[in-house]
């Protein structure tokens, strides 16, 4: 029997000459990167997407392969993906929550890696749109706060912290990270301090929580020094 190899979302038989078969999640990603609404012919598109294991390598690679102009052509679909990720964070189904958190990490990293010279404003526009940014970030941070302070699994809380670290470090220079303005407006400090106040959670997540706290404090110092 021919061996099956798997790489970057491609499934292929090593001894066959047929074209590689793509995972369903990869086909769905391709639908998002097309210019049409991916849910147009499948009303359950977004619900199905978050039930499938995220292919981080393929999604980030796809984002990095597009230049700024190409990305702007599919901005509506990227904005929609971002919105549905946030909505999925409120699901009771933990698989959906985990997949949404991982997808958000891929979105932040992928857009930043391809557009390192862009400002935080550009990244905000590409991911969520200026007109919806305040609402989207409010919903995102409220969901993360709920997950971090709730009774969910430690792995879920770890993913929340990883996403926050990804968000905070999305630009090379933290002082130019406009996204942090939204983090400061919708404070996540209490959730971080709650993690650090309990011995079990401090052991599990202390390092990420302290690094995140230090980055936020340093950004606040920058804010104060730029005003004075």
N, C-alpha and C positions, 0 to 999 in steps of 0.2 A: 504494500500500500504506500502511495506517495506520502511523504512527510508534508505536514502543513506548517508554514512559517508565518509568523505574525510580526509586523513592523509598521509603526506609525499608522495604525488603523487599516493596514492592508493585509488581507488573508490570501495566501497563495500556496498552491501545490508546487513543491520544488521540482518535480519531474514533469510537470505539465507545461504546455505552451500557451495555455489560456491566459486571458487578462486577469490580473489580480482582482479578487473580490473585496469589496469594501465593507467594513462593519456598518451596521445600520446607523449607529451614532455618527459615524463619519459622513455618511450620506446626508444625514440631517444637518450636520455642520455645513456641508456644501450647499444645502438649501438656504441656510442663513446667509451665506456669502454670495448667493445669487441676488439679483436686484429685486425680484418679486417677493411678496409677502409669503414666507414659508407655510403659514397657516391657511393660505387661500384655498388650497385643495385638500387640506387635512385639518379640520377644526381642533383635533386633539393633539396637534403637533407639539405644543409646549408641554402638555401633560406627559406625553410619551418621552420627550427628550430627557426630562429630569428623573425618569425611572431607569435610564441607562447609565452605565458606568462612564464617567468622563474620560475622554482620551486627551489628556493635557498636552502631550507632545504634538499631536496633530492640530489641535485648536490654536495653541500658541504659535506653531510654525506657520499656520495659515494666516494669522494676523500679522506676523512678521514679514510675510512674503508680499504684503500689499503696501504700496506707498500711500502717502497722505491723500492724494486725489482719489485713488481707488477705494480707500477706506471711507471717504466722504460719500461716495456713490452708494454705499450700502449702510450708511449711517442710521437710517431708519430701522433696519433689521438689527443692527448692533444695539441701538437704544432699546429696541423691543426685547432682545435677549437679556439685557441688563435689568429691565423692568421685571421680566418674568423670573429671573433669578431671585430678586428681592421678594417677590410674591411667594416663591417656593420655600423661602426661609420660614414662613409661617405655617407650613404644612405639618401635619402630625406624623406623616411618613418620614422616618429619619433618613432613608435613602435619598429622598428628594432634597432634603436639607443639606446633606453632605455633598451631593452632586452640584447643588446651587452654589455652595461655598467654594468648591474647587473651580467651578466655571468662572466665578467672579475673580478669583486669583489669576486664572489664565487670561481673562480679559484685561485686567490691570497690567499684568506683566507683558502680554503680547503687544498691546498698544504702545506701551512705554518703550519696549526694546526696539521697535521699528521707528519710533519717533522721539528719540532721546533729546533732540534739539528743540522739541516743541515745549511750550509752556504748559503749566497745569491747566490753564484755560482751555487749550486745545484738546487735552486729554479728557477733560470734563465734557466738552462738546461732542467728541467722538463717542464717548461711552453712554452718556445720558441726555445730552442736549442742554443748552444753557437754560431754556425755559422751564425744564423739569428738574434741574440739578438740585435745587434746594429741597424739593419734596422727596426726590429719590434718595438723597443722602440722609434725610431725616428718617425715612422708612428703613433704610439699610442699618443705620446706627441703632435705632430702636430695636430692630430685630436682633442685632448682635448683642445688645445689652440684655435682652430677654434670655437669649441662649446662654450667655456667660453667667448670668445670675440664677438660672433655672436648675432643674434637677436632671438635665441631660447628661449624656456620657462624657467622660473626660476627653475622649478622642474628638468629640464634637466641639468642645470648648477649645481644644488645641487648634482645631481648624479655624475657629473664629479669631483667635489671636494671630494665627498665620496670615489670615486675610487682612486684619488690621495692620500688621507689620508691612504687608505688601502694599497696602493703600498709603501708609505713611511714607514709605520709601520709593514711591512710584517715580519721583524725579531724583536726579543725582544730587541736587542741592536742595536740602529740606526747606530752606527759606523761600524757594520758588515753587513749592508744592501748594498750589491754590486749593487743592482738595482738603488740606488740613484746616482751612477756614471753616468748612462744614463740620469737621470733627470737633473743633473748638465750640462751635455754636451748639451742637448736639453732644454734649460732654459724655465721654465714655469712661471718665476717671473713676467714678464710683464702682463700676463693674471691675475695673482693674484692681482697685484697692480691696474689693471684697475677695478677689482671688488671692491676693497677698496676705489677707488677714487670717485665713484658715490654713493650718499646717498641711493637711492632705493636698489641697489645691495649690498651695505654695510649692510643695515638692514636685507636683506634676507640671505646673505651668509657670513657676517662679521666674525662670530665665527670660522667657518671652515677655512676660508681664513687666518685668523691670526694664528691659530694653525698650519696650513700647512706651512706658511711662517716661523714661529718660528722653526719648525722641520728642514726645509731646511737650515736656517741660522746656527742652531746648528751643523748640519752635516758639513757645510762648515768650521765652527770653528774647528771641529775635524780634517778635512783635513789639515788645516793650521798648527795646533799644532803638527800633526804627521810628518809634513815635517821639521819644525823648531827644 
